[in-house]
Amino acid sequence: MKVFIIDDFKPYIHFLKKNMPHLMKREDISFYYFDDSIRALQAIKKERPRVIITDMTMPKMDGYRFIEKIREEYDPIIVVVSILRHIKNISVDFKVQKPLVNLAEFINTIDEAIELAKKRMLYEAWNDTDCSLENEKLLKSAIYTLTDAVTKDEKKERLEVDKKNRKVKEFLFNLFKV
């Protein structure tokens, strides 16, 4: 899953670039960093990340306009990291107040945003008969977890679960067709 982080304060971006992979300890996430909202918006339109973490006070395009532009394209999970007066009256999924005094709280918020994005992807996969490879992987993972049928050493059993999953998915799609 792609997570974009946008902030014009270069030392902050440098700190996150250096530390996020270690702090998050998640292999399923790719972080991309931008110190310019215009370049970030161009990349967002092309890559469509599931989670966007952004500052509100940036040159060229402020956070309000930036978020508005993103939402014209699609609806990702948005986390705003800014000073209190900038996050009070904005409608986003998560808000984190600067300065980042409590790094653990920041990491927990990012984790929650990622989990919410995964749930949204799962929902999309259930409702999309032509689901993307990313959604298909998430759907399989969720089914494995729900059925508790997969262990690390049992590849043969995985194949059986895959067959059952296809049948379950087909059944569910047929069940929910209007």
C-alpha positions in Angstrom: 0.0 0.0 0.0 1.3 3.5 -0.9 1.4 6.2 1.8 2.3 9.7 0.7 3.7 12.3 3.2 3.6 15.9 2.2 5.3 18.7 4.2 7.3 21.7 3.0 9.5 21.7 6.2 12.5 19.7 4.8 14.0 18.7 8.1 10.7 17.1 9.1 10.5 15.2 5.7 14.2 14.2 6.2 13.4 12.9 9.7 10.4 10.9 8.5 12.2 9.5 5.5 15.0 8.3 7.7 12.8 6.9 10.5 9.3 5.9 9.2 10.3 2.4 7.9 11.9 1.6 11.3 9.1 3.2 13.4 6.2 1.5 11.5 7.8 -1.9 11.1 5.4 -2.8 8.3 6.5 -4.5 5.1 3.2 -3.9 3.4 3.7 -0.2 3.2 5.7 2.0 0.8 6.2 5.6 1.9 6.7 8.4 -0.6 7.8 11.9 0.6 7.2 15.3 -0.9 8.2 18.8 0.2 6.1 20.5 -2.5 2.3 20.2 -2.7 2.2 20.8 -6.5 4.6 17.9 -7.2 2.7 15.8 -4.6 -0.6 16.4 -6.3 0.8 15.4 -9.7 2.1 12.1 -8.2 -1.2 11.5 -6.3 -3.2 11.8 -9.5 -0.9 9.2 -11.1 -0.3 6.8 -8.2 -3.5 7.2 -6.2 -2.1 6.4 -2.7 -4.5 4.9 -0.2 -3.3 7.2 2.7 -2.1 10.8 2.4 -0.5 12.6 5.4 -0.2 16.3 4.8 0.6 19.6 6.4 -1.8 22.5 6.1 0.6 25.4 5.7 2.5 25.0 2.5 3.7 27.5 -0.2 2.2 27.4 -3.7 -1.0 25.6 -2.5 -2.2 25.5 1.1 -3.6 22.3 2.7 -7.2 23.3 2.3 -6.9 23.7 -1.5 -4.6 20.6 -1.7 -7.2 18.4 0.0 -10.0 19.8 -2.1 -8.0 19.0 -5.3 -7.4 15.4 -4.1 -11.0 14.9 -3.3 -12.0 16.0 -6.8 -10.1 12.9 -8.0 -11.0 10.2 -5.4 -11.4 9.7 -1.7 -8.2 8.4 0.1 -7.7 8.3 3.9 -6.3 11.8 4.8 -4.3 12.5 7.9 -3.6 16.2 8.6 -0.5 17.1 10.7 -0.6 20.8 11.5 -0.8 23.4 14.3 -4.1 23.4 16.2 -5.7 26.4 14.6 -5.4 24.8 11.1 -6.9 21.5 12.0 -9.9 22.6 14.1 -12.4 23.1 11.2 -11.3 20.7 8.6 -13.1 17.5 7.7 -10.5 14.7 7.3 -10.1 11.1 8.6 -7.4 11.8 11.2 -5.8 14.9 12.8 -2.4 15.2 14.5 -1.3 18.4 16.2 2.2 19.8 15.6 4.7 19.9 17.0 4.9 16.1 17.2 5.6 15.9 20.9 4.3 12.3 21.1 5.8 10.3 18.3 4.0 7.1 19.5 0.6 8.8 19.1 1.6 9.9 15.6 2.7 6.3 14.6 -0.6 4.9 16.1 -2.6 7.4 14.1 -0.8 6.4 10.9 -1.4 2.7 11.8 -5.1 3.4 12.3 -5.2 5.3 8.9 -3.6 2.3 7.2 -6.0 -0.1 8.8 -8.9 2.0 7.7 -7.6 2.1 4.2 -7.3 -1.7 4.2 -10.9 -2.0 5.4 -12.0 0.3 2.6 -10.0 -1.7 0.0 -11.6 -4.9 1.4 -15.1 -3.3 1.0 -14.2 -2.3 -2.5 -13.0 -5.8 -3.3 -16.3 -7.3 -2.1 -18.2 -4.9 -4.4 -16.0 -5.2 -7.4 -16.2 -8.3 -9.6 -13.1 -7.0 -11.6 -11.1 -6.3 -8.5 -7.5 -5.1 -8.8 -4.5 -7.3 -7.9 -4.0 -5.2 -4.8 -7.6 -5.7 -3.7 -7.5 -9.4 -4.6 -4.4 -9.9 -2.4 -6.2 -8.1 0.5 -9.3 -10.1 0.0 -7.4 -13.4 0.1 -5.5 -12.2 3.2 -8.8 -11.3 4.9 -10.4 -14.6 4.0 -7.3 -16.5 5.3 -7.5 -14.6 8.5 -11.2 -15.1 8.9 -11.2 -18.8 8.1 -8.0 -19.4 10.1 -7.1 -22.1 7.6 -3.6 -21.1 6.6 -0.3 -21.9 8.3 3.1 -21.0 7.1 4.2 -24.5 6.2 1.1 -25.8 4.5 1.3 -24.6 0.8 -1.0 -27.4 -0.3 -3.7 -26.3 2.1 -3.3 -22.7 0.8 -4.2 -24.0 -2.7 -7.3 -25.6 -1.3 -8.2 -22.4 0.5 -7.7 -20.4 -2.7 -10.1 -22.7 -4.5 -12.7 -22.3 -1.7 -12.1 -18.6 -1.7 -12.9 -18.3 -5.3 -16.1 -20.3 -4.8 -17.0 -18.1 -1.7 -16.3 -15.0 -3.7 -18.4 -16.1 -6.7 -21.2 -17.1 -4.3 -21.1 -13.7 -2.5 -21.0 -11.7 -5.8 -24.0 -13.7 -7.1 -25.8 -13.3 -3.8 -25.3 -9.5 -3.8 -26.1 -8.9 -7.5 -29.2 -6.8 -8.0 
